[in-house]
Amino acid sequence: MSARVDVLGVGFDRVGLAGAAERILRRLDAGERTFVITANPEFVMLTRGDEHLAQIARDADLVVADGSGVVAASRLLRDGLPRVPGRFLVDALVPHFAQRRSTVFFLGAAPGVGERAAAEARRRAPGLVVAGVHAGSAEPEDDAVSVERIRHSGAQVLLVAYGMPKQERWIARNLTSLPSVRVAIGVGGVFDQLAGVQKVPPPVLHAVGLEWLWRLAREPRRWRRQRVLPLFALLVLRKRLFGR
């Protein structure tokens, strides 16, 4: 059995939420650098037309299935994956970061959102050490300012909320320039959710894998991103039937 489950060319690690958190913390304790991608079907489809992004996914230390579509696809391909939503992964990790006194930097989201997200994270995990907060920009020409702030902070954990795939590109470009950072995770809309800017879907919708429908109903402009989902489903079905 291979170490990763292949879903249309993207390899996903065979870990659930607890296993993903345990692996990240074990590597943190060992001083090993860990780049984490929480990937959904849209990310998978983007890699099919972007070799550089596909290489970023291959090089990442941990790739987990954030999205019911990836989980359903893996089951259809007879190699089922557990789901690891990014917001649940952050919730699972933050108390352990607080316990270890690991310093955390919040990068991304709209101005002011990161500060509110960091305050909420501290409320949930008293003792969490916030090394810094910076909205910054995902554009390469703005990297220098963000990198300098993170370097100066000495942060050990970096949470990047620029949305997929900008946050993964940012981490891939800059992680080697951040010697203190041991864990870097692209967290998408987690800051918005922590800050209360974006409402969290009801638990029942999460349980049945319909969070995407909740987000689409609240943010109709997302249809442009989600229009790749029928093609994703078709390609998975073709692979299931014909092995290609």
C-alpha positions in Angstrom: 0.0 0.0 0.0 1.4 3.4 -1.0 2.0 6.1 1.6 -0.5 8.4 -0.1 -3.9 8.1 -1.7 -3.9 9.3 -5.3 -6.9 11.5 -6.2 -6.5 12.7 -9.8 -2.8 13.2 -9.4 -2.7 14.7 -5.9 -1.4 12.5 -3.1 -3.3 12.6 0.2 -1.9 11.3 3.4 -3.9 8.4 5.1 -4.6 10.3 8.3 -7.7 11.5 10.0 -8.0 14.6 12.2 -6.3 13.1 15.3 -3.6 11.5 13.2 -2.8 14.7 11.3 -2.6 16.7 14.5 -0.4 14.0 16.2 2.0 14.0 13.2 2.3 17.7 13.1 3.0 17.9 16.9 5.4 15.0 16.8 7.4 16.8 14.0 7.2 20.1 15.9 8.6 18.5 19.0 11.4 16.9 16.9 12.2 20.3 15.3 11.2 19.0 11.9 9.8 21.5 9.4 6.2 20.7 8.3 4.3 22.3 5.4 0.6 21.3 5.6 -1.9 21.6 2.7 -5.6 21.1 3.4 -6.8 20.3 -0.1 -10.3 20.2 -1.7 -11.5 19.2 -5.2 -10.9 22.7 -6.5 -7.3 22.5 -5.4 -7.0 19.1 -7.1 -8.4 20.5 -10.4 -6.1 23.5 -10.3 -3.0 21.2 -10.1 -4.1 19.4 -13.3 -3.4 22.6 -15.3 -0.5 23.9 -13.2 2.6 21.8 -12.8 4.2 24.2 -10.4 1.2 23.8 -8.0 1.2 20.1 -8.5 4.9 20.0 -7.5 4.1 22.1 -4.4 1.5 19.4 -3.4 4.1 16.6 -4.0 6.7 18.4 -1.9 4.4 19.2 1.0 5.0 17.2 4.2 1.3 16.6 4.9 -1.6 16.8 2.5 -5.1 16.2 4.1 -8.5 15.9 2.6 -10.4 19.1 3.4 -13.6 18.6 1.5 -16.3 15.9 1.2 -15.7 15.7 -2.5 -12.1 14.4 -2.0 -13.4 11.9 0.5 -16.2 10.7 -1.8 -13.7 10.4 -4.7 -11.2 8.4 -2.6 -14.0 6.0 -1.6 -15.2 5.6 -5.2 -11.6 4.8 -6.1 -11.6 2.1 -3.4 -8.9 3.8 -1.2 -11.0 5.8 1.3 -9.7 8.8 3.1 -11.0 10.4 6.3 -11.9 14.1 6.2 -9.7 16.7 7.9 -11.4 20.1 7.7 -8.9 22.9 8.1 -10.9 24.7 10.7 -11.1 21.5 12.8 -7.4 20.9 12.4 -6.6 24.4 13.7 -9.0 24.0 16.6 -7.3 20.7 17.5 -3.8 22.1 17.3 -4.2 25.5 19.1 -4.5 24.1 22.6 -1.3 22.0 22.1 0.5 25.1 20.8 -0.6 26.9 23.9 0.6 24.0 26.2 4.0 23.9 24.4 4.3 27.7 24.4 4.9 27.5 20.7 4.7 31.0 19.2 2.1 31.4 16.4 2.0 34.0 13.6 -1.3 34.9 11.9 -0.7 36.0 8.3 -3.4 37.0 5.8 -7.1 37.7 5.7 -8.5 41.2 5.5 -7.0 44.0 7.7 -8.2 43.6 11.3 -9.5 40.0 10.8 -6.2 38.4 11.9 -6.2 40.3 15.1 -9.7 39.2 16.0 -8.9 35.7 15.0 -5.8 35.7 17.2 -7.8 37.0 20.1 -10.5 34.3 19.7 -7.7 31.7 19.5 -6.3 33.0 22.8 -9.7 32.9 24.4 -10.2 29.2 23.3 -6.6 28.3 24.4 -5.5 30.5 27.3 -1.7 30.8 27.3 -1.4 30.8 23.5 1.5 32.9 22.5 0.8 35.0 19.4 4.1 36.0 17.9 2.5 38.5 15.5 -0.4 39.3 13.1 -0.1 40.8 9.7 -2.6 41.0 6.8 0.1 41.5 4.2 -0.5 40.4 0.7 -0.2 37.1 -1.3 1.6 38.9 -4.2 5.3 38.1 -4.6 6.3 41.7 -4.7 5.0 42.1 -1.1 6.8 39.1 0.3 9.7 40.9 1.7 7.7 42.9 4.3 5.8 39.8 5.5 8.9 37.7 5.7 10.8 40.3 7.7 7.9 40.6 10.2 7.8 36.8 10.7 11.5 36.5 10.9 11.7 39.2 13.5 8.9 37.6 15.5 10.7 34.3 15.8 7.4 32.4 15.2 7.5 28.7 15.3 4.0 28.2 13.8 2.7 30.1 10.8 -0.9 30.1 9.8 -1.5 31.6 6.3 -5.0 32.7 5.3 -4.8 33.9 1.7 -7.1 31.3 0.3 -6.2 28.4 -2.0 -3.9 28.3 -3.9 -2.3 31.7 -3.1 -1.5 30.6 0.5 0.2 27.4 -0.7 2.3 29.4 -3.2 3.2 31.9 -0.5 4.4 29.2 1.8 6.3 27.4 -0.9 8.1 30.6 -2.0 9.0 31.8 1.5 9.3 29.0 4.0 13.0 28.5 3.5 13.5 32.2 4.4 11.9 31.7 7.8 14.4 29.7 9.9 12.3 29.7 13.1 9.1 28.4 11.5 8.6 24.7 12.1 4.9 24.4 11.1 3.3 26.2 8.2 -0.4 25.6 7.3 -2.6 27.2 4.7 -5.8 27.7 6.5 -8.2 29.4 4.0 -11.1 31.0 5.7 -10.3 29.9 9.2 -9.4 33.5 10.3 -12.8 34.7 9.1 -14.5 32.0 11.0 -12.6 32.6 14.2 -13.2 36.3 13.9 -16.9 35.8 13.3 -16.8 37.4 9.9 -17.9 34.2 8.3 -20.5 32.0 10.1 -19.6 28.3 10.6 -22.0 25.9 8.9 -24.4 24.0 11.2 -23.0 20.7 12.5 -25.6 18.7 10.6 -24.4 20.1 7.3 -20.9 19.1 8.2 -22.0 15.6 9.2 -23.5 15.0 5.8 -20.8 16.7 3.8 -22.8 19.7 2.6 -20.7 22.6 3.9 -20.0 23.6 0.3 -23.7 24.2 -0.3 -23.9 26.3 2.9 -21.0 28.5 1.7 -22.4 28.7 -1.8 -25.8 29.9 -0.5 -24.2 32.6 1.6 -21.6 33.5 -1.0 -23.1 33.1 -4.5 -20.0 34.3 -6.2 -18.3 31.0 -5.2 -20.1 29.3 -8.1 -17.2 30.4 -10.3 -14.9 28.3 -8.2 -17.3 25.4 -7.8 -18.1 25.0 -11.4 -15.2 22.6 -11.7 -16.9 20.1 -9.4 -18.9 18.4 -12.1 -15.7 17.8 -14.1 -13.9 16.6 -11.0 -16.7 14.0 -10.4 -16.6 13.0 -14.1 -12.9 12.5 -14.1 -13.1 10.4 -10.9 -15.8 8.2 -12.3 -13.7 7.7 -15.5 -10.8 6.7 -13.4 -12.9 4.3 -11.4 -14.3 2.7 -14.6 -11.3 2.8 -16.9 -8.3 3.2 -14.6 -7.1 6.4 -16.2 
